[in-house]
Amino acid sequence: MRDLKRGGLEDSHILPDSVQRRLVGGHVALSYMVEYTSQGRSRVQYFVRMFAKSTKGTFFVEIPAKADIDDFCKRFDLIVNTLRIP
């Protein structure tokens, strides 16, 4: 994973309960959420990282922390789950 602190997000942290192994298009993937503060506002980024034989993909969306995060992630997963990478 990239160095979040070097990217200017000093207070960022992965939400431990959010880390899940999964399959996307038949390939191993990992999903997780990162929480941080930006311009005084709490934010959450939801990441899905997919690993195929010769391809890696990272898909993410930023969610305002006050949003219904679980519902947002479920809707984002519907899109991610349609990916077909050889």
C-alpha positions, 0 to 999 in steps of 0.5 A: 500500500502507498505511504499515506503519511508521505501523501500528506494524510498524517492522521490516516489509518486503515479501519481494521474491521474493513479489510476483506479478501474477496474475488473480483472477476475471478481474481484475488482482491482486497478491500478496505477503508481508510479514514482521515481528515482533510480541510477539517472534514472527516473522510473515508476512502474505500479501496478495492485492489485486484491482482491478476496474472499480469494486471493489478487494479486499484479502484477507490471512491472517497466518501464523506464520513457522515454518509451511509458508508455501508450503503455507498460501498455496496453500490460501489461493489456492484460496479467493481464486481462487473469488471472482467480482466483477463 
